Amino acid sequence: CPKTGQPDYGSIVIGYTPESWCVESKSLKLYLMSFRNFGSFHEAVVTRIGDALVQLLSPRSLHVTGKFNPRGGIAFLPTYTYSRVDYGKA
C-alpha cells in the first residue's frame, strides 16, 4: 500500500490474442516480480502492466485482471481491457 507501507498480496491474470509476437514466460515472470517492492495503487499497477504489454506485443486483444487480497474488508478486482480495431478489414 503506498499510503501505509503495508504489503499487498494478489495475483495478476493475463490473457491475450497475439498478432506477431508472443511473450516468453520467464521474461513475463521477471517483469511481474519487478512490482514486488513497487508502491502503487492496484489500479495503477494493472494499467501499467496492460499498457506495457500492448506497447511491446501489439496484440489483437489483451485482458489483465488484478486479484488482490481485500483492503479494509473490500474486495477489488481492477481490470484492463484492450482490443485493437482494424477498420476496413472484413
Buried (B, 14 or more C-beta within 10 A) or exposed (E): EEEEEEEBEBEBEBEBEEEEEEBEEEEBEEBBEEBEEEEBBBEEBBBBBBBEBBEEBEBBBBBBBBBBEEBEEEEBEBEBEBEEEEEEEE
